[in-house]
Amino acid sequence: MYEHIVMFKFNKNISPEKEQDLLRQLKKLKGNIPGIIELTAGVNVTEEVENQHGYTLGLRVTFKDKRDLDNYLPHPIHQEFVSSLNSVIDQVIVSDYQI
């Protein structure tokens, strides 16, 4: 199995409503993209502010195998979500690993 972990750091152009909309979009990926076994996403509520570094939204997606992860990345629904970030994203951290 593979985990796909993403942390989003938004710029000052993002409104709280837009961030919530993006969260809703992320949660809809499961059920709409084949190969996703489990998906969780949420707003970062850590009290470790010094370690947050401005990353306010997190995503974890579990896949059965590397093939499913590889098919997820170019999937049109995933790419549509990525495109929706263009005007509001500063940085993204991504980590994929086998479990």
C-alpha positions in Angstrom: 0.0 0.0 0.0 1.0 3.6 -0.5 0.4 6.8 1.4 0.2 10.2 -0.4 0.6 13.0 2.1 0.1 16.7 1.0 0.3 19.9 3.1 -0.9 23.2 1.5 0.3 26.7 2.3 -2.0 29.3 0.9 -1.3 32.9 0.0 -3.1 35.9 1.3 -5.6 35.8 -1.7 -7.5 32.9 -0.1 -10.6 33.5 1.8 -11.9 31.2 4.5 -14.7 30.2 2.2 -12.3 29.2 -0.6 -10.3 27.1 1.8 -13.4 25.3 2.9 -14.4 24.8 -0.8 -11.0 23.3 -1.5 -11.4 21.0 1.5 -14.8 19.8 0.2 -13.3 19.2 -3.2 -10.5 17.1 -1.7 -13.0 15.0 0.2 -14.9 14.3 -3.0 -11.8 12.7 -4.6 -12.6 9.4 -2.9 -15.4 7.8 -4.8 -14.6 9.7 -7.9 -11.0 8.5 -8.6 -10.4 4.8 -8.8 -7.8 3.3 -6.6 -8.4 5.4 -3.5 -8.8 3.2 -0.5 -9.0 5.9 2.2 -8.8 9.6 2.2 -8.8 12.1 5.0 -8.4 15.9 4.7 -8.7 18.7 7.2 -7.6 22.1 8.4 -4.4 22.1 10.5 -5.3 22.7 14.1 -1.9 22.1 15.6 -0.9 24.1 18.7 2.7 23.8 17.6 2.5 27.1 15.7 6.3 27.3 15.4 6.2 24.0 13.4 3.2 24.9 11.2 5.2 27.1 8.9 2.0 28.4 7.4 0.6 25.1 6.1 -3.0 25.1 6.9 -4.6 22.2 5.0 -3.6 18.6 5.0 -4.5 15.6 2.9 -3.8 11.9 3.3 -4.7 9.4 0.6 -4.1 5.6 0.8 -3.7 3.5 -2.3 -3.5 -0.3 -2.7 -0.3 -0.1 -4.8 2.0 2.2 -6.7 0.0 1.7 -9.9 -3.1 3.3 -8.3 -1.0 6.2 -7.0 0.5 6.7 -10.5 -2.9 6.7 -12.0 -4.3 9.2 -9.5 -1.8 11.9 -10.3 -2.8 12.6 -13.9 -6.5 11.8 -13.4 -8.6 14.6 -14.8 -10.5 15.2 -11.5 -7.2 15.4 -9.6 -5.8 17.8 -12.3 -8.9 19.9 -12.1 -8.4 20.3 -8.3 -4.7 21.2 -8.9 -5.7 23.8 -11.4 -8.1 25.4 -8.9 -5.1 26.1 -6.7 -3.3 28.4 -9.2 -4.3 31.8 -7.7 -4.3 30.8 -4.0 -1.3 28.5 -3.4 2.2 29.5 -2.2 3.7 26.1 -1.5 2.8 22.5 -1.3 4.7 19.7 0.4 4.1 16.1 -1.0 5.4 12.8 0.4 4.6 9.4 -1.0 5.7 6.3 0.8 5.0 2.6 0.9 3.4 1.1 4.0 
